């Protein structure tokens, strides 16, 4: 074996054993990035002097974000070969620590939320390696994915923020019927879907103002979700494409040999008649 063949074999071995990491599109990375920032904001809110009902509502949404992060961690771990490439080298263990819900025996899991900064930095580096033109081109090429993630993200943020804010406003009124985190969450869901059962409703000015915002946001969010669902269920029709794109260009019609021969014969006949007429003309003696 020559030295060149040995070098090629070592290169092939290294390539075959190179770690494989699960890759996501920019739309998903931006979704996780914004969700991570939002989760850190919730962590700061939990440090504020809140009443027990508001703290319970914030914890519900914080744990919901934890579930999404756990799914993201499982997807990254499953798509990595070997597993330690993500769990150790890419610091996936920090993603796991930052995704532990603060329920039951994991009440102290809230102290591990700072581990989410690792995910924030990793996604920031991935997106920072692309220029603005690449991002714009990706948005235009995958606008359906961006619309889906943005709609889901806005829906979750409107639900969480509105339920927390309306609970703050309504808890100060003696006539309020929205008094617990569960009441506020139920009110936010039925309001954003524009159903409005009427069993729970705000009675304060700022609570009603929050309800108006949720109703207007719900019209756009539910409409966007309906459009996305319709686009997924309805397959694109091939008849909408112009037929001239795939059809080969029409070749010019071939000449008919029979018609060409008839024209030649006709011209020869005309020449013979003209020659006969010239011969029949009288000759001028002068």
GUTOR-196556 format. One record per residue: x, z, y of N, C-alpha, C in turn; residue in three letters; residue number from 1. Coordinates in Angstrom, 2 decimals. Atoms other than C-alpha are relative to their C-alpha. Layout:
<pts>
      n_xx      n_zz      n_yy     ca_xx     ca_zz     ca_yy      c_xx      c_zz      c_yy   residu   num
         X         Z         Y         X         Z         Y         X         Z         Y      ALA   NUM
...
</pts>
This chain:
<pts>
      n_xx      n_zz      n_yy     ca_xx     ca_zz     ca_yy      c_xx      c_zz      c_yy   residu   num
      0.85      0.00     -1.20      0.00      0.00      0.00      0.89      0.00      1.24      UNK     1
     -0.79      0.10     -1.21      1.40     -0.97      3.38     -0.42      1.09      0.99      UNK     2
      0.28     -1.01     -1.01      1.53      1.28      6.41     -1.29     -0.33      0.75      UNK     3
      1.22      0.39     -0.71     -1.22     -0.74      8.14     -1.23      0.31     -0.82      UNK     4
      1.15     -0.29      0.85     -3.54     -0.40      5.15     -0.26      1.50     -0.07      UNK     5
      0.18     -1.45      0.03     -2.92      3.34      5.03     -0.63      0.51      1.28      UNK     6
      0.58     -0.42     -1.27     -3.72      3.70      8.73     -1.47     -0.37      0.08      UNK     7
      1.40      0.42      0.00     -6.94      1.70      8.31     -0.82      0.90     -0.90      UNK     8
      0.73     -0.90      0.90     -7.94      3.91      5.37     -0.25      1.36      0.63      UNK     9
      0.19     -1.29     -0.65     -7.37      7.08      7.37     -1.03     -0.09      1.11      UNK    10
      1.00      0.18     -1.06     -9.39      5.69     10.28     -1.40     -0.07     -0.57      UNK    11
      1.31      0.10      0.63    -12.25      4.78      7.97     -0.48      1.35     -0.52      UNK    12
      0.38     -1.33      0.49    -12.17      8.27      6.44     -0.46      0.89      1.13      UNK    13
      0.39     -0.80     -1.16    -12.31      9.92      9.85     -1.36     -0.44      0.53      UNK    14
      1.28      0.50     -0.50    -15.17      7.66     10.90     -1.14      0.41     -0.92      UNK    15
      1.05     -0.36      0.94    -17.10      8.40      7.72     -0.34      1.47      0.07      UNK    16
      0.24     -1.44     -0.05    -16.70     12.16      8.16     -0.27      0.51      1.41      UNK    17
      0.27     -0.43     -1.37    -17.38     12.23     11.92     -1.38      0.65      0.08      UNK    18
      1.30     -0.68     -0.09    -20.20     14.66     12.82     -1.03     -0.88      0.71      UNK    19
      1.12      0.76     -0.56    -23.57     13.10     13.62     -0.95      0.98      0.65      UNK    20
      0.90     -0.87     -0.75    -25.69     14.75     16.30     -1.30     -0.75      0.28      UNK    21
      1.29      0.61     -0.29    -29.38     14.12     16.86     -0.06     -0.35      1.49      UNK    22
      0.07      0.48     -1.38    -29.87     12.06     20.01     -1.46     -0.17      0.41      UNK    23
      1.33      0.15     -0.56    -32.95     12.11     22.22      0.06     -0.94      1.19      UNK    24
      0.09      0.86     -1.17    -34.13      9.74     24.92      0.02      0.81      1.28      UNK    25
     -0.05     -0.68     -1.29    -33.87     10.54     28.60     -1.32      0.67      0.33      UNK    26
      1.30     -0.59     -0.31    -37.61     11.20     28.82     -0.13      1.37     -0.66      UNK    27
      0.07     -1.28      0.70    -37.39     13.97     26.21      0.98      1.00      0.60      UNK    28
     -0.99     -0.90     -0.58    -34.22     15.41     27.73     -0.47      0.55      1.35      UNK    29
      0.52     -0.47     -1.29    -35.83     15.57     31.18     -1.13      0.98     -0.22      UNK    30
      1.09     -0.92      0.32    -38.88     17.23     29.63      0.55      1.38     -0.36      UNK    31
     -0.60     -1.27      0.39    -36.74     19.93     28.01      0.74      0.64      1.17      UNK    32
     -0.72     -0.52     -1.16    -34.65     20.27     31.18     -0.95      0.72      0.96      UNK    33
      0.97     -0.61     -0.92    -37.66     20.93     33.41     -0.64      1.23     -0.63      UNK    34
      0.60     -1.15      0.69    -39.19     23.23     30.80      0.96      1.18     -0.03      UNK    35
     -0.99     -1.08     -0.02    -35.95     25.23     30.65      0.05      0.67      1.36      UNK    36
      0.00     -0.57     -1.36    -35.91     25.66     34.43     -1.27      0.83      0.22      UNK    37
      1.26     -0.72     -0.16    -39.57     26.69     34.33      0.02      1.32     -0.77      UNK    38
     -0.07     -1.23      0.79    -38.86     29.24     31.58      0.87      1.04      0.69      UNK    39
     -0.84     -0.93     -0.75    -36.09     30.76     33.70     -0.76      0.60      1.18      UNK    40
      0.85     -0.52     -1.08    -38.58     31.07     36.57     -0.94      1.07     -0.54      UNK    41
      0.86     -1.01      0.61    -40.96     32.91     34.24      0.77      1.28     -0.29      UNK    42
     -0.82     -1.18      0.28    -38.11     35.22     33.29      0.19      0.82      1.27      UNK    43
     -0.14     -0.71     -1.27    -37.59     36.06     36.96     -1.31      0.68      0.38      UNK    44
      1.31     -0.59     -0.31    -41.34     36.66     37.40     -0.22      1.28     -0.79      UNK    45
      0.17     -1.19      0.82    -41.27     39.15     34.54      0.79      1.19      0.53      UNK    46
     -0.78     -1.09     -0.59    -38.70     41.18     36.49     -0.69      0.62      1.20      UNK    47
      0.72     -0.50     -1.16    -41.17     41.67     39.35     -0.95      1.13     -0.42      UNK    48
      0.95     -1.10      0.31    -43.44     44.76     39.57     -1.43     -0.52     -0.13      UNK    49
      1.31      0.56      0.26    -46.56     43.24     37.99     -0.87      1.02     -0.71      UNK    50
      0.92     -0.83      0.77    -49.67     44.90     36.65      0.02     -0.44     -1.46      UNK    51
     -0.10      0.25      1.44    -50.14     45.02     32.89     -0.69     -1.29     -0.40      UNK    52
      0.72      1.23      0.37    -52.71     42.19     32.72      0.79     -1.25      0.39      UNK    53
     -0.79      1.16     -0.43    -50.55     39.78     34.74      1.24     -0.15     -0.84      UNK    54
     -1.19      0.06      0.85    -47.48     40.67     32.71     -0.34     -0.56     -1.38      UNK    55
      0.44      0.54      1.30    -49.43     39.92     29.53     -0.19     -1.50      0.08      UNK    56
      0.22      1.43     -0.16    -50.44     36.50     30.88      1.33     -0.75      0.09      UNK    57
     -1.31      0.65     -0.12    -46.85     35.66     31.82      0.70     -0.03     -1.34      UNK    58
     -0.63     -0.05      1.33    -45.64     36.76     28.39     -0.60     -1.04     -0.95      UNK    59
      0.64      1.01      0.85    -48.18     34.46     26.72      0.63     -1.37      0.24      UNK    60
     -0.57      1.32     -0.30    -46.81     31.41     28.51      1.49     -0.04     -0.31      UNK    61
     -1.42     -0.03      0.36    -43.20     32.52     28.01      0.17     -0.19     -1.50      UNK    62
     -0.08      0.16      1.45    -43.80     32.79     24.27     -0.40     -1.42     -0.42      UNK    63
      0.35      1.39      0.31    -45.48     29.37     24.28      1.19     -0.93      0.22      UNK    64
     -1.21      0.78     -0.24    -42.30     27.93     25.79      1.02      0.25     -1.11      UNK    65
     -0.92     -0.32      1.10    -40.31     29.73     23.10     -0.32     -0.80     -1.25      UNK    66
      0.40      0.79      1.17    -42.32     27.94     20.41      0.50     -1.44      0.14      UNK    67
     -0.49      1.37     -0.22    -41.45     24.57     21.96      1.51     -0.06     -0.19      UNK    68
     -1.45     -0.03      0.16    -37.77     25.55     22.11      0.40      0.17     -1.46      UNK    69
     -0.29     -0.14      1.42    -37.85     26.63     18.47     -0.17     -1.33     -0.74      UNK    70
      0.20      1.33      0.60    -39.25     23.22     17.51      1.16     -0.92      0.37      UNK    71
     -1.13      0.81     -0.43    -36.51     21.56     19.56      1.26      0.38     -0.76      UNK    72
     -1.17     -0.46      0.76    -33.86     23.70     17.84     -0.06     -0.50     -1.45      UNK    73
      0.14      0.46      1.38    -35.24     22.81     14.39      0.25     -1.51     -0.11      UNK    74
     -0.22      1.45      0.01    -35.24     19.09     15.24      1.48     -0.33      0.14      UNK    75
     -1.43      0.25     -0.20    -31.65     19.20     16.49      0.82      0.40     -1.23      UNK    76
     -0.73     -0.46      1.19    -30.47     21.18     13.47     -0.24     -0.93     -1.18      UNK    77
      0.32      0.88      1.13    -32.26     18.91     11.00      0.68     -1.36      0.15      UNK    78
     -0.59      1.33     -0.22    -30.85     15.74     12.60      1.51      0.00      0.14      UNK    79
     -1.45     -0.09     -0.14    -27.24     16.97     12.66      0.65      0.07     -1.38      UNK    80
     -0.75      0.02      1.28    -24.75     16.29      9.84      1.50      0.07      0.32      UNK    81
      0.53     -1.21      0.65    -23.12     18.63      9.10     -0.72      0.91      0.98      UNK    82
      0.80     -0.87     -0.84    -25.36     21.40     10.40      0.85      0.80      0.97      UNK    83
     -0.84     -0.81     -0.86    -22.47     23.37     11.82      0.46     -0.77      1.24      UNK    84
     -0.40      0.78     -1.17    -21.69     20.49     14.17     -0.89      0.32      1.19      UNK    85
      0.90     -0.40     -1.09    -24.75     21.43     16.20     -0.04      1.51      0.18      UNK    86
      0.20     -1.46     -0.09    -25.05     25.12     15.35      1.23      0.70      0.57      UNK    87
     -1.22     -0.66     -0.45    -21.40     26.00     16.03      0.66     -0.77      1.14      UNK    88
     -0.76      0.77     -0.99    -19.65     23.18     17.90     -0.80     -0.22      1.28      UNK    89
      0.85      0.25     -1.17    -22.58     22.33     20.20     -0.73      1.24      0.48      UNK    90
      0.57     -1.29     -0.40    -23.53     26.03     20.54     -1.51      0.03     -0.20      UNK    91
      1.42     -0.06      0.30    -26.89     25.60     18.90     -0.49      1.42     -0.23      UNK    92
      0.41     -1.39      0.21    -26.88     29.32     18.11     -0.49      0.63      1.29      UNK    93
      0.53     -0.48     -1.29    -27.40     29.94     21.84     -1.42     -0.50      0.22      UNK    94
      1.36      0.51     -0.08    -30.46     27.70     21.71     -0.95      0.86     -0.83      UNK    95
      0.84     -0.85      0.86    -31.78     29.83     18.86     -0.25      1.36      0.64      UNK    96
      0.18     -1.31     -0.64    -31.18     33.09     20.72     -0.96     -0.08      1.18      UNK    97
      0.88      0.16     -1.15    -32.94     31.76     23.81     -1.40     -0.41     -0.35      UNK    98
      1.32      0.45      0.43    -35.95     30.67     21.75     -0.78      1.07     -0.75      UNK    99
      0.67     -1.07      0.74    -36.84     34.01     20.14     -1.15      0.56      0.83      UNK   100
      1.14     -0.55     -0.78    -40.36     35.06     21.28      0.09      1.52      0.10      UNK   101
     -0.03     -1.45     -0.21    -40.73     38.56     22.68     -1.31      0.62     -0.49      UNK   102
      1.18     -0.57      0.61    -43.41     39.70     20.25      0.43      0.87     -1.19      UNK   103
     -0.28     -0.85      1.16    -43.51     42.43     17.62      1.34      0.68      0.11      UNK   104
     -1.32     -0.64      0.04    -40.06     43.58     16.64      1.00     -0.70      0.91      UNK   105
     -0.91      0.76     -0.87    -38.57     40.99     19.00     -0.30      0.24      1.48      UNK   106
      0.32     -0.29     -1.39    -39.71     42.71     22.21      1.25     -0.07      0.89      UNK   107
     -1.23      0.07     -0.78    -36.07     42.91     23.31      0.54     -1.43      0.11      UNK   108
     -0.45      1.38     -0.07    -35.81     39.12     22.91      0.02     -0.55      1.40      UNK   109
      0.01      0.46     -1.39    -36.54     38.77     26.61      1.38      0.10      0.64      UNK   110
     -1.35     -0.14     -0.55    -32.96     39.89     27.27      0.89     -1.18     -0.36      UNK   111
     -0.81      1.13      0.44    -31.70     36.79     25.50     -0.38     -1.31      0.69      UNK   112
      0.45      1.22     -0.67    -33.39     34.31     27.87      1.15     -0.70      0.73      UNK   113
     -1.13      0.62     -0.71    -30.11     33.74     29.69      0.76     -0.97     -0.89      UNK   114
     -0.65      0.96      0.90    -28.88     31.90     26.58     -0.53     -1.41      0.22      UNK   115
      0.54      1.33     -0.28    -31.09     29.04     27.75      0.84     -0.77      1.00      UNK   116
     -0.89      0.69     -0.92    -28.48     28.26     30.37      0.90     -0.97     -0.74      UNK   117
     -0.82      0.92      0.80    -26.45     26.66     27.56     -0.73     -1.33     -0.19      UNK   118
      0.77      1.22      0.15    -29.24     24.16     26.87     -0.10     -0.74      1.33      UNK   119
      0.10      0.60     -1.33    -29.60     23.57     30.60      1.28     -0.74      0.36      UNK   120
     -1.26      0.66     -0.30    -25.90     22.77     30.99      0.25     -1.21     -0.86      UNK   121
     -0.23      1.13      0.90    -25.77     20.51     27.92     -0.83     -1.22      0.40      UNK   122
      0.84      1.13     -0.39    -28.72     18.36     29.01      0.41     -0.53      1.36      UNK   123
     -0.47      0.45     -1.31    -27.41     18.29     32.57      1.22     -0.89     -0.10      UNK   124
     -1.18      0.85      0.19    -24.11     16.87     31.36     -0.38     -1.35     -0.59      UNK   125
      0.43      1.27      0.59    -25.87     14.24     29.26     -0.62     -0.92      1.03      UNK   126
      0.64      0.82     -1.03    -27.99     13.06     32.17      0.97     -0.34      1.13      UNK   127
     -0.96      0.27     -1.07    -25.10     13.34     34.63      0.98     -1.11     -0.33      UNK   128
     -0.90      1.08      0.38    -23.09     10.81     32.62     -0.58     -1.38      0.23      UNK   129
      0.63      1.28     -0.25    -25.52      8.06     33.60     -0.18     -0.18      1.50      UNK   130
      0.20      0.27     -1.41    -25.73      6.37     36.95     -1.49     -0.22      0.30      UNK   131
      1.40      0.15     -0.41    -28.92      5.89     38.93     -0.63     -1.27     -0.52      UNK   132
      0.55      1.27      0.47    -29.34      2.27     37.85     -0.41      0.09     -1.46      UNK   133
      0.35     -0.16      1.41    -29.29      3.22     34.17     -1.28      0.82     -0.17      UNK   134
      1.20     -0.82      0.10    -31.92      5.92     34.71     -1.24     -0.77      0.41      UNK   135
      1.15      0.80     -0.46    -34.19      3.57     36.65     -0.39     -1.03     -1.06      UNK   136
      0.28      0.99      1.05    -33.86      0.90     33.95     -0.66      0.67     -1.21      UNK   137
      0.60     -0.71      1.13    -34.66      3.49     31.26     -1.44      0.40      0.31      UNK   138
      1.37     -0.37     -0.38    -37.74      4.67     33.18     -0.93     -1.21     -0.10      UNK   139
      0.84      1.20      0.05    -39.05      1.12     33.49     -0.20     -0.49     -1.43      UNK   140
      0.11      0.48      1.38    -38.34      0.32     29.85     -0.84      0.92     -0.88      UNK   141
      0.72     -0.98      0.83    -39.88      3.53     28.43     -0.99      0.80      0.86      UNK   142
      0.91     -0.70     -0.91    -42.49      4.35     31.05     -1.14      0.69     -0.75      UNK   143
      1.03     -0.66      0.78    -45.02      5.20     28.33      0.44      1.39     -0.45      UNK   144
     -0.52     -1.30      0.42    -42.81      8.02     27.00      0.10      0.95      1.19      UNK   145
     -0.09     -0.85     -1.19    -42.14      9.32     30.51     -1.38      0.48      0.42      UNK   146
      1.36     -0.39     -0.39    -45.88      9.30     31.30     -0.55      1.07     -0.92      UNK   147
      0.50     -0.99      0.96    -46.65     11.25     28.12      0.62      1.37      0.25      UNK   148
     -0.66     -1.29     -0.19    -44.05     13.96     28.67     -0.34      0.62      1.36      UNK   149
      0.33     -0.53     -1.33    -44.80     14.29     32.39     -1.42      0.55      0.02      UNK   150
      1.38     -0.47      0.04    -48.54     14.61     31.73     -0.13      1.31     -0.74      UNK   151
      0.03     -1.26      0.77    -48.03     17.28     29.06      0.64      1.13      0.80      UNK   152
     -0.69     -1.03     -0.77    -45.59     19.13     31.30     -0.85      0.48      1.18      UNK   153
      0.85     -0.38     -1.13    -47.91     19.06     34.31     -1.22      0.79     -0.47      UNK   154
      1.15     -0.73      0.52    -50.86     20.17     32.20      0.34      1.45     -0.32      UNK   155
     -0.41     -1.36      0.33    -48.99     23.19     30.87      0.33      0.83      1.22      UNK   156
     -0.38     -0.74     -1.20    -47.62     24.15     34.27     -1.23      0.36      0.83      UNK   157
      1.22     -0.30     -0.76    -51.03     23.88     35.97     -0.78      1.13     -0.67      UNK   158
      0.72     -1.06      0.73    -52.64     26.02     33.26      0.65      1.36      0.20      UNK   159
     -0.70     -1.28     -0.09    -49.98     28.70     33.38     -0.01      0.56      1.42      UNK   160
     -0.08     -0.49     -1.38    -49.57     28.92     37.15     -1.38      0.41      0.51      UNK   161
      1.34     -0.32     -0.51    -53.30     28.83     37.88     -0.56      1.27     -0.64      UNK   162
      0.51     -1.21      0.65    -54.14     31.50     35.30      0.68      1.25      0.54      UNK   163
     -0.71     -1.16     -0.54    -51.46     33.83     36.69     -0.43      0.28      1.44      UNK   164
      0.35     -0.19     -1.41    -52.36     33.22     40.35     -1.43      0.51      0.15      UNK   165
      1.40     -0.42     -0.15    -56.13     33.55     39.92     -0.19      1.44     -0.47      UNK   166
      0.09     -1.39      0.45    -55.63     36.80     38.01      0.51      0.94      1.08      UNK   167
     -0.50     -0.82     -1.09    -53.60     38.15     40.91     -1.04      0.17      1.11      UNK   168
      1.00     -0.05     -1.06    -56.30     37.28     43.43     -1.25      0.76     -0.42      UNK   169
      1.26     -0.57      0.44    -59.29     38.33     41.36      0.11      1.47     -0.37      UNK   170
     -0.15     -1.41      0.42    -57.86     41.64     40.15     -0.14      0.96      1.17      UNK   171
      0.11     -0.86     -1.18    -58.05     42.97     43.72     -1.43      0.11      0.53      UNK   172
      1.39     -0.02     -0.45    -61.78     42.37     44.08     -0.84      0.84     -0.96      UNK   173
      0.84     -0.81      0.90    -64.31     44.93     42.76     -1.11     -0.80     -0.68      UNK   174
      1.07      0.82      0.58    -66.82     42.14     42.04      0.53     -1.07     -0.95      UNK   175
     -0.61      1.04      0.83    -64.39     40.03     39.98     -0.43      0.14     -1.45      UNK   176
      0.27      0.01      1.43    -65.24     39.01     36.42      1.18     -0.55     -0.79      UNK   177
     -1.25      0.41      0.63    -61.77     37.58     35.70      0.97      1.16      0.16      UNK   178
     -0.76     -1.25     -0.12    -59.93     40.81     34.98      1.15      0.11     -0.99      UNK   179
     -1.07     -0.07      1.00    -57.67     40.14     31.97      0.71     -1.35     -0.09      UNK   180
     -0.74      1.25      0.18    -55.06     37.55     31.04     -0.77     -0.99     -0.85      UNK   181
      0.81      0.90      0.82    -57.37     36.16     28.36     -1.12     -0.65      0.78      UNK   182
      1.04      0.58     -0.85    -60.18     35.71     30.89      0.57     -1.09      0.91      UNK   183
     -0.61      0.97     -0.90    -57.82     33.90     33.26      0.41     -1.27     -0.75      UNK   184
     -0.40      1.16      0.79    -56.50     31.63     30.51     -1.23     -0.83     -0.39      UNK   185
      1.22      0.72      0.36    -60.02     30.74     29.33     -0.58     -0.73      1.22      UNK   186
      0.50      0.64     -1.22    -61.10     30.04     32.92      0.84     -1.22      0.36      UNK   187
     -0.87      1.12     -0.35    -58.06     27.79     33.50     -0.24     -1.19     -0.92      UNK   188
      0.21      1.09      0.96    -58.75     25.77     30.34     -1.31     -0.72      0.28      UNK   189
      1.30      0.64     -0.22    -62.45     25.17     31.03     -0.06     -0.66      1.37      UNK   190
      0.01      0.60     -1.34    -61.69     24.36     34.67      0.82     -1.28      0.03      UNK   191
     -0.84      1.20     -0.04    -58.87     21.88     34.08     -0.64     -1.14     -0.80      UNK   192
      0.72      1.03      0.75    -61.06     20.04     31.55     -1.31     -0.39      0.68      UNK   193
      1.21      0.27     -0.80    -63.84     19.96     34.22     -1.28      0.30     -0.79      UNK   194
      1.19     -0.41      0.75    -66.25     21.61     31.73     -0.75      1.07      0.77      UNK   195
      0.59     -1.05     -0.80    -66.88     24.83     33.61     -1.22      0.66     -0.63      UNK   196
      1.12     -0.68      0.65    -69.02     27.04     31.36     -0.72      0.94      0.96      UNK   197
      0.62     -0.90     -0.95    -69.65     29.45     34.22     -0.01      1.45     -0.41      UNK   198
     -0.04     -1.40      0.42    -69.07     32.62     32.20      1.04      0.78      0.78      UNK   199
     -1.01     -0.61     -0.86    -65.93     33.33     34.25      0.22     -0.91      1.20      UNK   200
     -0.14      0.79     -1.22    -65.56     32.22     37.85      0.64      0.88      1.07      UNK   201
     -0.62     -0.79     -1.06    -63.53     33.33     40.90     -1.01      0.34      1.09      UNK   202
      0.90     -0.44     -1.07    -65.27     35.26     43.66      0.73      0.16      1.34      UNK   203
     -0.76     -0.11     -1.24    -62.45     35.55     46.21      0.29     -1.38      0.58      UNK   204
     -0.27      1.29     -0.67    -61.53     32.87     48.73      1.20     -0.70     -0.63      UNK   205
     -1.20      0.62      0.56    -58.03     32.26     47.36     -0.18     -0.33     -1.48      UNK   206
      0.29      0.34      1.38    -59.32     32.38     43.81     -0.78     -1.30     -0.11      UNK   207
      0.76      1.26      0.00    -61.83     29.63     44.58      0.86     -1.17      0.45      UNK   208
     -0.92      1.05     -0.42    -59.15     27.66     46.39      0.89     -0.43     -1.16      UNK   209
     -0.77      0.33      1.21    -57.06     27.86     43.22     -0.84     -0.82     -0.96      UNK   210
      0.89      0.76      0.87    -60.08     26.62     41.27     -0.16     -1.45      0.45      UNK   211
      0.10      1.37     -0.52    -60.41     23.58     43.54      1.24     -0.80     -0.37      UNK   212
     -1.25      0.67      0.36    -56.76     22.72     42.96      0.02     -0.34     -1.49      UNK   213
      0.00      0.25      1.44    -57.17     23.06     39.19     -0.96     -1.12     -0.36      UNK   214
      0.98      1.05      0.30    -60.27     20.84     39.17      0.53     -1.38      0.37      UNK   215
     -0.56      1.30     -0.41    -58.58     18.04     41.13      1.17     -0.40     -0.90      UNK   216
     -1.11      0.31      0.91    -55.45     18.30     38.96     -0.52     -0.38     -1.37      UNK   217
      0.55      0.31      1.32    -57.60     18.26     35.83     -0.54     -1.40     -0.10      UNK   218
      0.51      1.37      0.03    -59.24     14.97     36.78      1.13     -0.99     -0.29      UNK   219
     -1.12      0.91      0.23    -55.85     13.26     36.94      0.66      0.20     -1.34      UNK   220
     -0.69     -0.28      1.26    -54.33     15.00     33.91     -0.83     -0.47     -1.20      UNK   221
      0.85      0.41      1.11    -57.29     14.45     31.59     -0.15     -1.51     -0.04      UNK   222
      0.06      1.46     -0.04    -57.59     10.84     32.77      1.27     -0.63     -0.54      UNK   223
     -1.27      0.54      0.50    -53.90     10.26     32.08      0.11      0.17     -1.51      UNK   224
     -0.04     -0.21      1.45    -54.17     11.81     28.61     -0.92     -0.97     -0.74      UNK   225
      0.92      0.96      0.63    -57.17      9.62     27.82      0.60     -1.40     -0.02      UNK   226
     -0.63      1.32     -0.05    -55.25      6.51     28.92      1.13     -0.10     -1.03      UNK   227
     -1.10      0.01      0.98    -52.22      7.46     26.80     -0.54     -0.08     -1.41      UNK   228
      0.60      0.04      1.33    -54.42      8.10     23.77     -0.58     -1.37     -0.31      UNK   229
      0.56      1.34      0.21    -56.19      4.77     24.24      1.10     -1.02     -0.27      UNK   230
     -1.10      0.94      0.21    -52.87      2.92     24.47      0.62      0.17     -1.38      UNK   231
     -0.56     -0.22      1.33    -51.74      4.53     21.20     -0.94     -0.51     -1.09      UNK   232
      0.97      0.41      1.01    -54.96      3.70     19.34     -0.24     -1.50     -0.03      UNK   233
      0.28      1.44     -0.10    -55.40      0.13     20.57      1.31     -0.76     -0.14      UNK   234
     -1.21      0.79      0.22    -52.76     -2.25     19.19      0.04     -1.16      0.99      UNK   235
     -0.09      1.14     -0.91    -51.47     -4.91     21.59     -0.39     -1.28     -0.68      UNK   236
      0.47      1.26      0.56    -53.07     -8.29     21.06      1.03     -1.09      0.22      UNK   237
     -0.99      1.08     -0.10    -50.76    -11.19     20.31     -0.57     -1.21      0.72      UNK   238
      0.60      1.15     -0.68    -53.27    -13.62     21.84      0.20      0.04      1.49      UNK   239
     -0.23     -0.10     -1.43    -52.44    -12.28     25.30      1.29     -0.68      0.42      UNK   240
     -1.26      0.62     -0.34    -49.00    -13.82     25.13     -0.19     -1.50      0.15      UNK   241
      0.14      1.45     -0.16    -48.69    -17.39     26.41      0.52     -0.75     -1.20      UNK   242
     -0.36      0.75      1.21    -48.58    -19.87     23.59      1.21     -0.87      0.21      UNK   243
     -1.12      0.90     -0.26    -45.91    -21.91     25.32      1.35      0.68     -0.17      UNK   244
     -1.28     -0.68      0.11    -43.26    -19.19     24.93      0.64     -0.23     -1.37      UNK   245
     -0.56      0.14      1.34    -42.86    -19.45     21.15     -0.12     -1.41     -0.54      UNK   246
      0.19      1.33      0.52    -44.06    -23.02     20.65      1.15     -0.89      0.41      UNK   247
     -1.10      0.90     -0.36    -41.32    -25.64     20.54     -0.46     -1.03      1.01      UNK   248
      0.34      1.00     -1.02    -41.18    -28.09     23.38     -0.40     -1.30     -0.69      UNK   249
      0.53      1.23      0.60    -43.20    -31.22     22.65      0.97     -1.15      0.22      UNK   250
     -0.91      1.14     -0.09    -41.04    -34.23     21.90     -0.75     -1.21      0.52      UNK   251
      0.68      1.20     -0.49    -41.83    -37.51     23.65     -0.44     -0.88     -1.16      UNK   252
      0.50      0.84      1.09    -43.95    -39.88     21.55      0.96     -1.15     -0.32      UNK   253
     -0.90      1.08      0.44    -41.91    -42.32     19.51     -0.64     -1.35      0.26      UNK   254
      0.50      1.36     -0.27    -42.21    -45.99     20.30     -0.53     -0.64     -1.28      UNK   255
      0.62      0.69      1.13    -44.45    -48.05     18.04      0.67     -1.36     -0.17      UNK   256
     -0.68      1.29      0.19    -42.45    -50.94     16.53     -0.96     -1.18      0.06      UNK   257
      0.95      1.11      0.01    -45.60    -53.01     16.09     -0.39     -0.43      1.40      UNK   258
      0.39      0.36     -1.37    -46.60    -52.85     19.72      1.14     -0.68      0.75      UNK   259
     -1.15      0.65     -0.66    -43.07    -53.79     20.85      0.11     -1.47     -0.43      UNK   260
     -0.08      1.39      0.47    -43.08    -56.89     18.67     -1.10     -0.88      0.59      UNK   261
      1.09      0.78     -0.60    -46.45    -57.99     20.08      0.32     -0.39      1.43      UNK   262
     -0.37      0.30     -1.40    -45.11    -57.74     23.63      1.04     -1.11      0.05      UNK   263
     -1.04      1.05      0.02    -42.05    -59.83     22.74     -0.61     -1.36     -0.32      UNK   264
      0.64      1.27      0.35    -44.24    -62.49     21.12     -0.81     -0.56      1.15      UNK   265
      0.79      0.45     -1.14    -46.51    -62.58     24.16      0.88     -0.59      1.09      UNK   266
     -0.93      0.54     -1.01    -43.54    -63.07     26.50      0.53     -1.36     -0.41      UNK   267
     -0.49      1.31      0.46    -42.24    -65.92     24.33     -1.06     -1.06      0.16      UNK   268
      1.09      0.96     -0.17    -45.65    -67.58     24.42     -0.15     -0.41      1.45      UNK   269
      0.10      0.31     -1.43    -45.77    -67.34     28.22      1.14     -0.90      0.44      UNK   270
     -1.13      0.87     -0.35    -42.31    -68.88     28.50     -0.24     -1.43     -0.48      UNK   271
      0.27      1.35      0.53    -43.37    -71.79     26.30     -1.05     -0.70      0.84      UNK   272
      1.04      0.62     -0.84    -46.49    -72.44     28.40      0.57     -0.43      1.34      UNK   273
     -0.59      0.35     -1.30    -44.48    -72.33     31.63      0.90     -1.23     -0.14      UNK   274
     -0.87      1.17      0.22    -41.97    -74.82     30.19     -0.82     -1.27     -0.19      UNK   275
      0.86      1.17      0.20    -44.80    -77.16     29.12     -0.60     -0.45      1.31      UNK   276
      0.58      0.36     -1.30    -46.38    -77.03     32.59      1.04     -0.67      0.89      UNK   277
     -1.04      0.65     -0.80    -43.08    -77.88     34.21      0.26     -1.43     -0.49      UNK   278
     -0.24      1.35      0.54    -42.63    -80.86     31.88     -1.12     -0.96      0.35      UNK   279
      1.14      0.84     -0.31    -46.11    -82.18     32.73     -0.07     -0.39      1.47      UNK   280
      0.04      0.32     -1.44    -45.48    -82.20     36.48      0.65     -1.35      0.25      UNK   281
     -0.61      1.32     -0.32    -44.80    -85.71     38.00      1.34      0.18      0.70      UNK   282
     -1.33     -0.08     -0.59    -41.24    -86.38     39.01     -0.01     -0.71      1.34      UNK   283
     -0.03      0.58     -1.34    -40.70    -87.08     42.75      1.10     -1.07      0.03      UNK   284
     -1.02      1.05      0.00    -39.00    -90.53     43.11      1.05      0.16      1.08      UNK   285
     -0.98     -0.22     -1.08    -37.37    -89.52     46.38      0.89      1.15     -0.32      UNK   286
</pts>
